[in-house]
Amino acid sequence: MYYYVYMLSNISNNKKKTYVGYTNNLEKRLIKHNSNKGAKSTKGYKWELIFKKKFLSKSKAMSYEYELKNDKKKRSTILKDFYN
């Protein structure tokens, strides 16, 4: 089984908001976020997937998720790269 670390960007607002998470099913997770059944901080927004990275183990995915959540510069670079 593979795990993915992903980054979402909201598409329903002018102010760009991002969210980072991990899952073993990207399609299902994005549907949950967009139907207000995902994480509390994602409710009320519509989201698009702008980044994903595949891992062989849950622990490696969780470590990278933590790193990405706490590295604002890396998140900003991903956001800029996606929209340019």
C-alpha positions in Angstrom: 0.0 0.0 0.0 1.2 3.5 -0.8 0.7 6.7 1.2 0.6 10.2 -0.3 1.5 13.5 1.2 -0.6 16.1 -0.6 -1.2 19.9 -0.7 -4.4 21.5 -1.6 -5.2 25.1 -2.5 -8.6 26.6 -2.2 -10.4 27.6 -5.4 -13.4 29.4 -3.8 -11.7 32.5 -2.6 -9.3 35.3 -3.7 -7.1 34.7 -0.7 -5.0 31.6 -1.3 -5.2 29.1 1.5 -3.4 25.8 1.5 -3.8 22.5 3.4 -1.3 19.7 3.8 -2.2 16.1 4.7 -1.5 12.5 4.1 -3.7 9.6 2.9 -3.6 6.3 1.2 -6.5 7.3 -1.2 -6.1 10.8 -2.8 -9.3 10.7 -4.8 -11.5 9.8 -1.8 -9.7 12.3 0.5 -10.2 15.2 -1.9 -13.9 14.3 -2.2 -14.2 14.4 1.6 -12.5 17.8 1.8 -14.8 19.2 -0.9 -17.9 17.8 0.8 -17.1 19.4 4.2 -16.3 16.0 5.7 -12.5 16.5 5.8 -10.3 18.3 8.3 -12.0 21.1 10.3 -9.8 23.7 8.7 -10.9 22.8 5.2 -14.6 23.2 5.8 -16.4 25.9 3.8 -13.8 25.9 0.9 -13.5 24.1 -2.4 -10.1 22.6 -3.0 -7.9 21.4 -5.8 -4.9 19.1 -5.6 -1.7 21.0 -6.4 1.0 18.7 -5.1 1.4 15.0 -4.2 4.3 12.8 -3.2 4.2 9.0 -2.9 5.7 7.0 0.0 6.1 3.3 0.6 5.5 3.6 4.4 3.0 5.5 6.5 5.8 6.7 8.9 7.8 8.2 6.1 4.6 9.9 4.7 3.8 11.3 8.2 7.4 12.6 8.6 7.3 14.4 5.3 3.8 15.8 6.1 5.1 17.2 9.3 8.1 18.8 7.5 5.9 20.3 4.8 3.3 21.6 7.3 6.0 23.5 9.1 8.0 24.8 6.1 6.1 27.9 4.9 8.8 28.6 2.3 8.5 25.1 0.7 4.7 25.5 0.7 4.9 28.9 -0.9 7.3 27.5 -3.6 4.8 24.7 -4.4 2.0 27.2 -4.7 3.9 29.5 -7.0 5.1 26.7 -9.2 1.6 25.3 -9.6 0.0 28.7 -10.6 2.8 29.8 -12.9 
